[in-house]
């Protein structure tokens, strides 16, 4: 059985390492203790939604991208087919220099 805290921690660690950043750098930017961030990455502690948002902010990664990654990991583990489509608005926002630009534009259309 896959545990959410383990997959979240692994996804956060993967994102941090891809950026070539240390636990110390990210913990400082996220305003969380180095030890606690380490425990989250190892799946030993559950992170609150507020803390996940702070860590994702420190990694300059939208929470939605983290959750999609974790969702895809669960789907693979469960043998569920993963759709290979991403909403155009999300793709543009993630790839743009200003991650909030398209979000503000979308909100104004609603």
C-alpha positions, 0 to 999 in steps of 0.5 A: 500500500502506497502512503501519501506522505511517502509519495509527497516526500519523494516528489519534494525531494526529487524536485529539490534535487533537480534544482541542485538545491540543498535541504538547508537552502529550501528549509530556509526559504520555506521557513521550516526547520531543516530536520522537519523538512528532512522528515517530510522528504523521507515520509516520516512526517505529514506536512500540512497544506500550509507547509506544502504551499510554503515548501512548493513556494520555496521550490518555485513549483505550483502545488498543483504540479506537486499533487499531479506528480503524486497523483500520477505515482498513485495511478501507476501503483494502482495500475490506473491509466494516466491521461497524458493531457494537461489543460492548456491554461496550466501548461502556459502558466507553468511555462511562462516567466510569471506563473501567476500571469495566466491565472489572473487572466483566467480568473478575469474571464470567469 
